[in-house]
Amino acid sequence: MDYSLEVLLRVVKRKKEFEIRWPTHDDQKASAAPLENNRINEPLLQGVFAVTDGGRMACADFTNANLQNAYFEGYTQAVEVTNLFVFNFFRELIHAAVNYPGS
């Protein structure tokens, strides 16, 4: 996982269009427009410009009991890390919070 994140960071630093950034207010309004135009189906949704998606990834069992305990996820009874991704309605990744141990 560390190697993959390192490679991703190198690519993002070289190419400005791959930058993961929180959108400006104008970008948020533009992303919310498709949903706003379709409010017949969901009239209570206003100002929604993104969706979140979580992902759990298993990680190796550690020989150090304290470290393994820190990464233990009680709900799934597994040793894993949790990641959170935020996508706008143009299918762009605008935020990522990765490698949070356990729950």
For each residue, the residues with C-beta under 8 A, 3 or more apart:
1: 4 5 57 59 81 99
2: 5 6
3: 6 7
4: 1 7 8
5: 1 2 8 9 98 99
6: 2 3 9 10
7: 3 4 10 11
8: 4 5 11 12
9: 5 6 12 13
10: 6 7 13 14
11: 7 8 14 15 18
12: 8 9 15 18 19 20
13: 9 10
14: 10 11
15: 11 12 18 19
16: 19
17:
18: 11 12 15
19: 12 15 16
20: 12 93 94 95 96
21: 94
22: 94 95
23: 27 28 31 49 50 88 94
24: 27 28
25: 28 29
26: 29 30
27: 23 24 30 31 49 88
28: 23 24 25 31 32 47 49 50
29: 25 26 32 33 49
30: 26 27 33
31: 23 27 28 34 49 50 88 89 90
32: 28 29 35 36 47 48 49 89
33: 29 30 36 37
34: 31 37 38 89
35: 32 38 39 42 45 48 89
36: 32 33 39 46
37: 33 34
38: 34 35 41 42
39: 35 36 42 43 45 46
40: 43
41: 38
42: 35 38 39 45
43: 39 40
44:
45: 35 39 42 48
46: 36 39
47: 28 32
48: 32 35 45 51
49: 23 27 28 29 31 32 88 89
50: 23 28 31 86 87 88 89 94 95
51: 48 86 87 89
52: 84 85 86 87
53: 84 85 86 87
54: 82 83 84 85
55: 82 83 84 85
56: 73 76 78 80 81 82 83
57: 1 80 81 83
58: 78 79 80
59: 1 71 79 80 81
60: 79
61: 68 79
62: 65 67 68 71 79
63: 68
64: 67 68
65: 62 68 69
66: 69 70
67: 62 64 70 71
68: 61 62 63 64 65 71 72 79
69: 65 66 72
70: 66 67 101 102
71: 59 62 67 68 79 80 81 101 102
72: 68 69 78 79 102
73: 56 76 77 78 79 80 82 102 103
74: 77 102 103
75: 103
76: 56 73 80
77: 73 74
78: 56 58 72 73
79: 58 59 60 61 62 68 71 72 73
80: 56 57 58 59 71 73 76 102
81: 1 56 57 59 71 98 99 100 101
82: 54 55 56 73 100 101 102 103
83: 54 55 56 57 96 97 98 99 100
84: 52 53 54 55 95 96 97 98 100
85: 52 53 54 55 93 95 96
86: 50 51 52 53 93 94 95 96
87: 50 51 52 53 91 92 93 94
88: 23 27 31 49 50 91 92 94
89: 31 32 34 35 49 50 51
90: 31
91: 87 88
92: 87 88
93: 20 85 86 87 96
94: 20 21 22 23 50 86 87 88
95: 20 22 50 84 85 86
96: 20 83 84 85 86 93
97: 83 84 100
98: 5 81 83 84
99: 1 5 81 83
100: 81 82 83 84 97
101: 70 71 81 82
102: 70 71 72 73 74 80 82
103: 73 74 75 82
